[in-house]
Amino acid sequence: MLLRQMAVAFLFNEAGEVLFLQKKSASRFLGGYLVPIGGHLEDGEYNDPRRACIREIEEETGLTERAVQGLTLRYIVHRNKGDQEIRVQYVFMGSVSADNGLAPSEEGELLWIDNSKLAGLEVTASTRAIMEHYLETGIHNKRIYTGTMYPLQGEPAVGWNVLEGWEDK
């Protein structure tokens, strides 16, 4: 069984909008979808998903690490894809000024999306679940949440837990 690890960032601006990448429809992976900034971890990054996230932000937006404020791990989402692949997604939240110049991305168009308009847009089930949970619960604290995706009546669902160390109790 393969293990694929990804690191993504949900970057918010002053207006509460989130920066998404509208993938080109011809893209092999998630063509036509709105996705958070990020991608797969590369060799040398498996023990440092934050470093991978920063690399992806720079590659996809042109923003440097200094332009991103408060980039913090907030979610770790697990998914068993067809009993052949386990996907682990490290999800970071941060903020960036909308005035920062974004470089054109070869992968698609960078768009600022208002949270309230996300419901009708083409995003993955994990992106939708993360944003819903963050806006309802995660935004109000600094916890790290783990999520496991599973089918519920034929639809994707996520079960959430707080990541806590038993030693801290």
Phi and psi restraints in degrees (value plus and minus 20) as a CYANA .aco file:
   2 LEU   PHI    -101.9   -61.9
   2 LEU   PSI     128.5   168.5
   3 LEU   PHI    -137.2   -97.2
   3 LEU   PSI      97.2   137.2
   4 ARG   PHI    -132.9   -92.9
   4 ARG   PSI     109.1   149.1
   5 GLN   PHI    -136.0   -96.0
   5 GLN   PSI     118.3   158.3
   6 MET   PHI    -152.1  -112.1
   6 MET   PSI     133.7   173.7
   7 ALA   PHI    -150.0  -110.0
   7 ALA   PSI     109.1   149.1
   8 VAL   PHI    -152.5  -112.5
   8 VAL   PSI     138.2   178.2
   9 ALA   PHI    -147.7  -107.7
   9 ALA   PSI     113.4   153.4
  10 PHE   PHI    -120.4   -80.4
  10 PHE   PSI      88.6   128.6
  11 LEU   PHI    -124.5   -84.5
  11 LEU   PSI     100.9   140.9
  12 PHE   PHI    -121.1   -81.1
  12 PHE   PSI     125.8   165.8
  13 ASN   PHI    -124.9   -84.9
  13 ASN   PSI    -195.5  -155.5
  14 GLU   PHI     -81.0   -41.0
  14 GLU   PSI     -48.5    -8.5
  15 ALA   PHI    -107.1   -67.1
  15 ALA   PSI     -18.6    21.4
  16 GLY   PHI      62.4   102.4
  16 GLY   PSI     -11.4    28.6
  17 GLU   PHI     -99.4   -59.4
  17 GLU   PSI     136.3   176.3
  18 VAL   PHI    -133.7   -93.7
  18 VAL   PSI     117.9   157.9
  19 LEU   PHI    -102.5   -62.5
  19 LEU   PSI     102.2   142.2
  20 PHE   PHI    -142.5  -102.5
  20 PHE   PSI     138.4   178.4
  21 LEU   PHI    -127.3   -87.3
  21 LEU   PSI      99.4   139.4
  22 GLN   PHI    -104.9   -64.9
  22 GLN   PSI      83.2   123.2
  23 LYS   PHI     -84.5   -44.5
  23 LYS   PSI     123.7   163.7
  24 LYS   PHI     -80.3   -40.3
  24 LYS   PSI     121.3   161.3
  25 SER   PHI     -82.7   -42.7
  25 SER   PSI     -45.3    -5.3
  26 ALA   PHI    -103.5   -63.5
  26 ALA   PSI     -21.6    18.4
  27 SER   PHI     -81.5   -41.5
  27 SER   PSI     120.4   160.4
  28 ARG   PHI     -88.5   -48.5
  28 ARG   PSI     -53.6   -13.6
  29 PHE   PHI    -132.4   -92.4
  29 PHE   PSI      93.6   133.6
  30 LEU   PHI      39.3    79.3
  30 LEU   PSI      20.1    60.1
  31 GLY   PHI     -75.1   -35.1
  31 GLY   PSI     109.6   149.6
  32 GLY   PHI      65.7   105.7
  32 GLY   PSI     -29.5    10.5
  33 TYR   PHI    -104.6   -64.6
  33 TYR   PSI     133.6   173.6
  34 LEU   PHI    -107.0   -67.0
  34 LEU   PSI     105.9   145.9
  35 VAL   PHI    -150.3  -110.3
  35 VAL   PSI     132.5   172.5
  36 PRO   PHI     -88.0   -48.0
  36 PRO   PSI     145.1   185.1
  37 ILE   PHI     -90.8   -50.8
  37 ILE   PSI     109.6   149.6
  38 GLY   PHI     134.8   174.8
  38 GLY   PSI    -193.1  -153.1
  39 GLY   PHI     156.9   196.9
  39 GLY   PSI    -183.8  -143.8
  40 HIS   PHI     -95.1   -55.1
  40 HIS   PSI     126.0   166.0
  41 LEU   PHI     -91.4   -51.4
  41 LEU   PSI     123.9   163.9
  42 GLU   PHI    -127.8   -87.8
  42 GLU   PSI     149.7   189.7
  43 ASP   PHI     -71.3   -31.3
  43 ASP   PSI     117.5   157.5
  44 GLY   PHI      67.9   107.9
  44 GLY   PSI     -24.7    15.3
  45 GLU   PHI    -132.7   -92.7
  45 GLU   PSI     -23.5    16.5
  46 TYR   PHI     -82.4   -42.4
  46 TYR   PSI     -45.3    -5.3
  47 ASN   PHI    -119.4   -79.4
  47 ASN   PSI     -13.2    26.8
  48 ASP   PHI    -167.8  -127.8
  48 ASP   PSI      51.9    91.9
  49 PRO   PHI     -83.3   -43.3
  49 PRO   PSI     -44.7    -4.7
  50 ARG   PHI     -83.4   -43.4
  50 ARG   PSI     -62.1   -22.1
  51 ARG   PHI     -80.8   -40.8
  51 ARG   PSI     -61.8   -21.8
  52 ALA   PHI     -82.9   -42.9
  52 ALA   PSI     -60.9   -20.9
  53 CYS   PHI     -83.2   -43.2
  53 CYS   PSI     -63.8   -23.8
  54 ILE   PHI     -83.1   -43.1
  54 ILE   PSI     -62.5   -22.5
  55 ARG   PHI     -79.2   -39.2
  55 ARG   PSI     -65.2   -25.2
  56 GLU   PHI     -84.8   -44.8
  56 GLU   PSI     -60.3   -20.3
  57 ILE   PHI     -79.2   -39.2
  57 ILE   PSI     -66.8   -26.8
  58 GLU   PHI     -83.4   -43.4
  58 GLU   PSI     -63.4   -23.4
  59 GLU   PHI     -86.1   -46.1
  59 GLU   PSI     -60.8   -20.8
  60 GLU   PHI    -111.1   -71.1
  60 GLU   PSI     -41.0    -1.0
  61 THR   PHI    -143.8  -103.8
  61 THR   PSI     -39.8     0.2
  62 GLY   PHI      63.0   103.0
  62 GLY   PSI     -24.2    15.8
  63 LEU   PHI     -95.5   -55.5
  63 LEU   PSI     116.2   156.2
  64 THR   PHI    -106.9   -66.9
  64 THR   PSI     146.7   186.7
  65 GLU   PHI     -76.4   -36.4
  65 GLU   PSI     -55.8   -15.8
  66 ARG   PHI     -86.9   -46.9
  66 ARG   PSI     -43.9    -3.9
  67 ALA   PHI     -98.9   -58.9
  67 ALA   PSI     -37.4     2.6
  68 VAL   PHI    -120.4   -80.4
  68 VAL   PSI     106.2   146.2
  69 GLN   PHI    -123.2   -83.2
  69 GLN   PSI     119.2   159.2
  70 GLY   PHI      41.8    81.8
  70 GLY   PSI      12.4    52.4
  71 LEU   PHI     -86.5   -46.5
  71 LEU   PSI      90.9   130.9
  72 THR   PHI    -154.3  -114.3
  72 THR   PSI     117.6   157.6
  73 LEU   PHI     -85.7   -45.7
  73 LEU   PSI     105.7   145.7
  74 ARG   PHI    -145.1  -105.1
  74 ARG   PSI     -44.1    -4.1
  75 TYR   PHI    -161.7  -121.7
  75 TYR   PSI     126.0   166.0
  76 ILE   PHI    -150.4  -110.4
  76 ILE   PSI      96.3   136.3
  77 VAL   PHI    -133.5   -93.5
  77 VAL   PSI     112.2   152.2
  78 HIS   PHI    -130.5   -90.5
  78 HIS   PSI     124.5   164.5
  79 ARG   PHI    -169.0  -129.0
  79 ARG   PSI     112.1   152.1
  80 ASN   PHI    -116.9   -76.9
  80 ASN   PSI      92.2   132.2
  81 LYS   PHI    -121.3   -81.3
  81 LYS   PSI      79.1   119.1
  82 GLY   PHI      45.7    85.7
  82 GLY   PSI       6.4    46.4
  83 ASP   PHI      34.3    74.3
  83 ASP   PSI      -1.2    38.8
  84 GLN   PHI    -140.2  -100.2
  84 GLN   PSI     -36.5     3.5
  85 GLU   PHI    -169.0  -129.0
  85 GLU   PSI     113.5   153.5
  86 ILE   PHI    -126.6   -86.6
  86 ILE   PSI     106.6   146.6
  87 ARG   PHI    -127.1   -87.1
  87 ARG   PSI     113.5   153.5
  88 VAL   PHI    -140.9  -100.9
  88 VAL   PSI     102.6   142.6
  89 GLN   PHI    -135.8   -95.8
  89 GLN   PSI      99.6   139.6
  90 TYR   PHI    -112.3   -72.3
  90 TYR   PSI     102.7   142.7
  91 VAL   PHI    -135.2   -95.2
  91 VAL   PSI     101.7   141.7
  92 PHE   PHI    -129.5   -89.5
  92 PHE   PSI     127.6   167.6
  93 MET   PHI    -137.5   -97.5
  93 MET   PSI     122.4   162.4
  94 GLY   PHI    -179.9  -139.9
  94 GLY   PSI     160.0   200.0
  95 SER   PHI    -152.0  -112.0
  95 SER   PSI     133.8   173.8
  96 VAL   PHI    -171.2  -131.2
  96 VAL   PSI     126.6   166.6
  97 SER   PHI     -92.6   -52.6
  97 SER   PSI     116.7   156.7
  98 ALA   PHI     -86.3   -46.3
  98 ALA   PSI     -37.8     2.2
  99 ASP   PHI     -96.8   -56.8
  99 ASP   PSI     -37.0     3.0
 100 ASN   PHI     -81.1   -41.1
 100 ASN   PSI     115.5   155.5
 101 GLY   PHI     -91.6   -51.6
 101 GLY   PSI     104.5   144.5
 102 LEU   PHI    -114.9   -74.9
 102 LEU   PSI     113.6   153.6
 103 ALA   PHI    -100.5   -60.5
 103 ALA   PSI     126.1   166.1
 104 PRO   PHI     -79.4   -39.4
 104 PRO   PSI     121.5   161.5
 105 SER   PHI    -123.0   -83.0
 105 SER   PSI     118.3   158.3
 106 GLU   PHI     -89.9   -49.9
 106 GLU   PSI     -38.5     1.5
 107 GLU   PHI    -108.7   -68.7
 107 GLU   PSI     -34.1     5.9
 108 GLY   PHI     140.3   180.3
 108 GLY   PSI    -178.7  -138.7
 109 GLU   PHI    -125.5   -85.5
 109 GLU   PSI     114.0   154.0
 110 LEU   PHI    -105.2   -65.2
 110 LEU   PSI     109.9   149.9
 111 LEU   PHI    -155.0  -115.0
 111 LEU   PSI     118.8   158.8
 112 TRP   PHI    -109.0   -69.0
 112 TRP   PSI     102.9   142.9
 113 ILE   PHI    -137.6   -97.6
 113 ILE   PSI     110.5   150.5
 114 ASP   PHI     -90.3   -50.3
 114 ASP   PSI     113.4   153.4
 115 ASN   PHI     -72.1   -32.1
 115 ASN   PSI     -58.7   -18.7
 116 SER   PHI     -90.0   -50.0
 116 SER   PSI     -36.9     3.1
 117 LYS   PHI    -117.1   -77.1
 117 LYS   PSI     -20.2    19.8
 118 LEU   PHI     -87.8   -47.8
 118 LEU   PSI     -49.5    -9.5
 119 ALA   PHI     -75.6   -35.6
 119 ALA   PSI     -59.1   -19.1
 120 GLY   PHI    -112.9   -72.9
 120 GLY   PSI     -14.6    25.4
 121 LEU   PHI    -119.8   -79.8
 121 LEU   PSI     140.0   180.0
 122 GLU   PHI    -103.9   -63.9
 122 GLU   PSI      77.9   117.9
 123 VAL   PHI    -148.3  -108.3
 123 VAL   PSI     142.6   182.6
 124 THR   PHI     -92.2   -52.2
 124 THR   PSI     141.8   181.8
 125 ALA   PHI     -81.0   -41.0
 125 ALA   PSI     -57.9   -17.9
 126 SER   PHI     -89.1   -49.1
 126 SER   PSI     -60.0   -20.0
 127 THR   PHI     -81.3   -41.3
 127 THR   PSI     -65.5   -25.5
 128 ARG   PHI     -82.1   -42.1
 128 ARG   PSI     -65.3   -25.3
 129 ALA   PHI     -84.8   -44.8
 129 ALA   PSI     -61.7   -21.7
 130 ILE   PHI     -83.5   -43.5
 130 ILE   PSI     -68.4   -28.4
 131 MET   PHI     -83.4   -43.4
 131 MET   PSI     -62.5   -22.5
 132 GLU   PHI     -81.2   -41.2
 132 GLU   PSI     -66.8   -26.8
 133 HIS   PHI     -85.2   -45.2
 133 HIS   PSI     -63.1   -23.1
 134 TYR   PHI     -81.6   -41.6
 134 TYR   PSI     -65.9   -25.9
 135 LEU   PHI     -90.6   -50.6
 135 LEU   PSI     -47.8    -7.8
 136 GLU   PHI    -106.6   -66.6
 136 GLU   PSI     -57.7   -17.7
 137 THR   PHI    -147.7  -107.7
 137 THR   PSI     -74.6   -34.6
 138 GLY   PHI     -82.5   -42.5
 138 GLY   PSI     -51.5   -11.5
 139 ILE   PHI     -85.4   -45.4
 139 ILE   PSI     -39.9     0.1
 140 HIS   PHI    -111.6   -71.6
 140 HIS   PSI     -17.5    22.5
 141 ASN   PHI    -173.9  -133.9
 141 ASN   PSI    -198.5  -158.5
 142 LYS   PHI    -133.3   -93.3
 142 LYS   PSI      -2.5    37.5
 143 ARG   PHI     -91.0   -51.0
 143 ARG   PSI     140.3   180.3
 144 ILE   PHI    -123.3   -83.3
 144 ILE   PSI     111.4   151.4
 145 TYR   PHI    -131.0   -91.0
 145 TYR   PSI     123.2   163.2
 146 THR   PHI    -128.1   -88.1
 146 THR   PSI     122.7   162.7
 147 GLY   PHI    -153.6  -113.6
 147 GLY   PSI     120.9   160.9
 148 THR   PHI    -139.5   -99.5
 148 THR   PSI     103.4   143.4
 149 MET   PHI    -101.5   -61.5
 149 MET   PSI     121.7   161.7
 150 TYR   PHI    -174.1  -134.1
 150 TYR   PSI     139.8   179.8
 151 PRO   PHI    -101.6   -61.6
 151 PRO   PSI     116.8   156.8
 152 LEU   PHI    -152.2  -112.2
 152 LEU   PSI      88.1   128.1
 153 GLN   PHI      31.7    71.7
 153 GLN   PSI      23.9    63.9
 154 GLY   PHI      61.6   101.6
 154 GLY   PSI     -19.9    20.1
 155 GLU   PHI    -138.0   -98.0
 155 GLU   PSI     130.4   170.4
 156 PRO   PHI     -91.5   -51.5
 156 PRO   PSI     119.5   159.5
 157 ALA   PHI    -158.1  -118.1
 157 ALA   PSI     144.6   184.6
 158 VAL   PHI    -151.5  -111.5
 158 VAL   PSI     111.3   151.3
 159 GLY   PHI    -117.0   -77.0
 159 GLY   PSI     106.3   146.3
 160 TRP   PHI    -125.6   -85.6
 160 TRP   PSI     123.2   163.2
 161 ASN   PHI    -161.0  -121.0
 161 ASN   PSI     133.3   173.3
 162 VAL   PHI    -102.3   -62.3
 162 VAL   PSI     114.2   154.2
 163 LEU   PHI    -102.7   -62.7
 163 LEU   PSI      92.4   132.4
 164 GLU   PHI    -151.5  -111.5
 164 GLU   PSI     130.4   170.4
 165 GLY   PHI    -113.0   -73.0
 165 GLY   PSI     109.3   149.3
 166 TRP   PHI     -87.1   -47.1
 166 TRP   PSI     -42.4    -2.4
 167 GLU   PHI     -88.2   -48.2
 167 GLU   PSI     -44.4    -4.4
 168 ASP   PHI     -98.5   -58.5
 168 ASP   PSI     -27.9    12.1
